Amino acid sequence: MTGQPIQEFGSIASDFLLPGVQNGQFRLADFLEGKRGAIVVFWSGVCSHCVRYDAYLNGFTEGAPRNWR
């Protein structure tokens, strides 16, 4: 065990920072600003299982309110 607390499903996540695919960094708090919540998907462009979900995941933004993007 790494000594980090276990995150319970459905609980509020602590803020975290992730590297962007094409440089930059992204903080959870930045995505949540002015919103009720967010879905975070950890995805890999080199994983054949992940790539199969591209169209499905992109569908979340199609038809979504503009303030979701």
MDAnalysis code that builds the backbone (N, CA, C; Angstrom):
import MDAnalysis as mda
import numpy as np

u = mda.Universe.empty(207, n_residues=69, atom_resindex=np.repeat(np.arange(69), 3), trajectory=True)
u.add_TopologyAttr("name", ["N", "CA", "C"] * 69)
u.add_TopologyAttr("resid", np.arange(1, 70))
u.add_TopologyAttr("resname", ["MET", "THR", "GLY", "GLN", "PRO", "ILE", "GLN", "GLU", "PHE", "GLY", "SER", "ILE", "ALA", "SER", "ASP", "PHE", "LEU", "LEU", "PRO", "GLY", "VAL", "GLN", "ASN", "GLY", "GLN", "PHE", "ARG", "LEU", "ALA", "ASP", "PHE", "LEU", "GLU", "GLY", "LYS", "ARG", "GLY", "ALA", "ILE", "VAL", "VAL", "PHE", "TRP", "SER", "GLY", "VAL", "CYS", "SER", "HIS", "CYS", "VAL", "ARG", "TYR", "ASP", "ALA", "TYR", "LEU", "ASN", "GLY", "PHE", "THR", "GLU", "GLY", "ALA", "PRO", "ARG", "ASN", "TRP", "ARG"])
u.atoms.positions = np.array([
    [0.848, -1.189, 0.000],
    [0.000, 0.000, 0.000],
    [0.883, 1.237, 0.000],
    [0.485, 2.267, -0.696],
    [1.296, 3.476, -0.830],
    [1.109, 4.456, 0.320],
    [0.192, 4.185, 1.202],
    [-0.061, 5.115, 2.297],
    [-1.073, 6.195, 1.950],
    [-1.565, 6.198, 0.708],
    [-2.573, 7.177, 0.314],
    [-3.954, 6.680, 0.734],
    [-4.860, 7.598, 1.071],
    [-6.199, 7.170, 1.483],
    [-6.946, 6.510, 0.335],
    [-7.811, 5.585, 0.659],
    [-8.629, 4.902, -0.339],
    [-9.815, 5.788, -0.690],
    [-10.062, 5.959, -1.986],
    [-11.189, 6.771, -2.456],
    [-12.413, 5.878, -2.553],
    [-13.457, 6.215, -1.847],
    [-14.696, 5.446, -1.883],
    [-15.522, 5.845, -3.103],
    [-16.112, 4.877, -3.768],
    [-16.959, 5.136, -4.921],
    [-18.113, 6.037, -4.504],
    [-18.343, 7.090, -5.285],
    [-19.438, 8.019, -5.023],
    [-19.083, 9.150, -4.081],
    [-17.881, 9.120, -3.521],
    [-17.481, 10.201, -2.622],
    [-16.827, 11.333, -3.416],
    [-16.662, 12.459, -2.786],
    [-16.037, 13.611, -3.434],
    [-14.536, 13.377, -3.539],
    [-13.998, 13.516, -4.743],
    [-12.571, 13.296, -4.980],
    [-11.773, 14.537, -4.601],
    [-10.606, 14.307, -4.067],
    [-9.681, 15.414, -3.796],
    [-9.167, 15.963, -5.117],
    [-8.791, 17.226, -5.128],
    [-8.248, 17.835, -6.337],
    [-6.969, 17.108, -6.748],
    [-6.758, 16.970, -8.047],
    [-5.525, 16.360, -8.540],
    [-5.120, 16.997, -9.854],
    [-3.884, 16.775, -10.253],
    [-3.296, 17.363, -11.455],
    [-2.844, 16.236, -12.366],
    [-3.192, 16.318, -13.655],
    [-2.789, 15.306, -14.621],
    [-2.109, 15.963, -15.820],
    [-1.130, 15.277, -16.435],
    [-0.497, 15.820, -17.640],
    [-1.443, 15.691, -18.831],
    [-1.396, 16.670, -19.735],
    [-2.206, 16.618, -20.934],
    [-1.577, 15.736, -21.989],
    [-2.366, 15.290, -22.954],
    [-1.870, 14.444, -24.035],
    [-0.874, 15.214, -24.892],
    [-1.170, 16.482, -25.158],
    [-0.291, 17.313, -25.980],
    [0.231, 18.482, -25.147],
    [0.981, 18.157, -24.096],
    [1.573, 19.143, -23.186],
    [0.514, 19.734, -22.251],
    [0.967, 20.602, -21.393],
    [0.064, 21.240, -20.443],
    [-0.324, 20.297, -19.318],
    [-1.035, 20.852, -18.357],
    [-1.528, 20.084, -17.233],
    [-2.975, 20.463, -16.965],
    [-3.701, 19.552, -16.375],
    [-5.115, 19.766, -16.112],
    [-5.409, 19.439, -14.658],
    [-6.082, 20.357, -13.985],
    [-6.457, 20.185, -12.589],
    [-7.962, 19.919, -12.527],
    [-8.356, 18.971, -11.716],
    [-9.772, 18.625, -11.580],
    [-10.611, 19.851, -11.234],
    [-10.115, 20.687, -10.328],
    [-10.864, 21.874, -9.902],
    [-11.185, 22.795, -11.078],
    [-10.306, 22.860, -12.083],
    [-10.545, 23.709, -13.251],
    [-11.748, 23.207, -14.053],
    [-11.888, 21.893, -14.173],
    [-13.017, 21.327, -14.915],
    [-14.329, 21.469, -14.147],
    [-14.241, 21.481, -12.837],
    [-15.449, 21.550, -12.018],
    [-15.975, 22.967, -11.808],
    [-15.176, 23.963, -12.137],
    [-15.577, 25.344, -11.894],
    [-16.901, 25.646, -12.584],
    [-17.899, 26.010, -11.800],
    [-19.208, 26.364, -12.334],
    [-20.065, 25.175, -12.742],
    [-19.627, 23.960, -12.412],
    [-20.375, 22.760, -12.805],
    [-20.734, 21.944, -11.572],
    [-21.670, 21.042, -11.733],
    [-22.097, 20.191, -10.618],
    [-21.231, 18.952, -10.459],
    [-20.519, 18.561, -11.501],
    [-19.706, 17.348, -11.423],
    [-18.975, 17.090, -12.715],
    [-18.215, 16.029, -12.738],
    [-17.447, 15.653, -13.925],
    [-17.226, 14.149, -13.921],
    [-17.029, 13.594, -15.085],
    [-16.650, 12.197, -15.233],
    [-15.205, 12.195, -15.718],
    [-14.359, 11.487, -15.013],
    [-12.949, 11.397, -15.391],
    [-12.709, 9.992, -15.927],
    [-12.235, 9.903, -17.168],
    [-11.959, 8.619, -17.795],
    [-10.463, 8.536, -18.048],
    [-9.829, 7.527, -17.501],
    [-8.409, 7.306, -17.756],
    [-8.308, 6.407, -18.971],
    [-7.696, 6.930, -20.020],
    [-7.724, 6.338, -21.349],
    [-6.319, 6.288, -21.902],
    [-6.044, 5.326, -22.753],
    [-4.731, 5.222, -23.390],
    [-4.908, 5.034, -24.888],
    [-4.224, 5.847, -25.673],
    [-4.287, 5.752, -27.130],
    [-3.566, 4.546, -27.692],
    [-2.789, 3.860, -26.885],
    [-2.049, 2.684, -27.352],
    [-2.686, 1.381, -26.872],
    [-3.755, 1.472, -26.128],
    [-4.446, 0.285, -25.608],
    [-5.604, -0.054, -26.548],
    [-5.590, -1.257, -27.126],
    [-6.636, -1.628, -28.088],
    [-8.023, -1.656, -27.435],
    [-8.095, -1.981, -26.163],
    [-9.392, -1.987, -25.484],
    [-9.920, -0.565, -25.316],
    [-9.050, 0.375, -24.989],
    [-9.458, 1.775, -24.816],
    [-9.900, 2.381, -26.139],
    [-9.145, 2.116, -27.205],
    [-9.428, 2.716, -28.518],
    [-10.812, 2.309, -29.012],
    [-11.267, 1.122, -28.651],
    [-12.597, 0.678, -29.069],
    [-13.707, 1.559, -28.507],
    [-13.436, 2.277, -27.446],
    [-14.441, 3.126, -26.803],
    [-14.417, 4.576, -27.288],
    [-13.542, 4.915, -28.229],
    [-13.441, 6.300, -28.706],
    [-14.791, 6.888, -29.104],
    [-15.497, 6.230, -29.994],
    [-16.777, 6.767, -30.486],
    [-17.782, 6.878, -29.344],
    [-17.797, 5.902, -28.465],
    [-18.720, 5.920, -27.328],
    [-18.437, 7.115, -26.421],
    [-17.179, 7.322, -26.072],
    [-16.819, 8.432, -25.189],
    [-17.052, 9.781, -25.861],
    [-16.750, 9.890, -27.160],
    [-16.992, 11.139, -27.876],
    [-18.479, 11.454, -27.933],
    [-19.317, 10.445, -27.873],
    [-20.759, 10.637, -27.899],
    [-21.295, 11.383, -26.682],
    [-20.536, 11.391, -25.587],
    [-20.985, 12.119, -24.402],
    [-21.114, 13.616, -24.670],
    [-20.305, 14.158, -25.562],
    [-20.365, 15.593, -25.815],
    [-21.344, 15.944, -26.935],
    [-21.713, 14.985, -27.757],
    [-22.668, 15.248, -28.826],
    [-24.053, 15.451, -28.224],
    [-24.615, 16.584, -28.452],
    [-25.938, 16.876, -27.929],
    [-25.933, 17.367, -26.486],
    [-24.751, 17.427, -25.889],
    [-24.664, 17.925, -24.508],
    [-24.766, 19.444, -24.507],
    [-25.252, 20.009, -23.430],
    [-25.291, 21.473, -23.342],
    [-23.909, 22.069, -23.541],
    [-23.816, 23.234, -24.148],
    [-22.536, 23.863, -24.449],
    [-21.674, 24.067, -23.202],
    [-22.285, 24.303, -22.061],
    [-21.489, 24.568, -20.866],
    [-20.849, 23.294, -20.291],
    [-21.095, 22.144, -20.903],
    [-20.443, 20.909, -20.473],
    [-19.046, 20.815, -21.038],
    [-18.759, 21.517, -22.114],
    [-17.472, 21.355, -22.805],
    [-16.440, 22.284, -22.265],
])
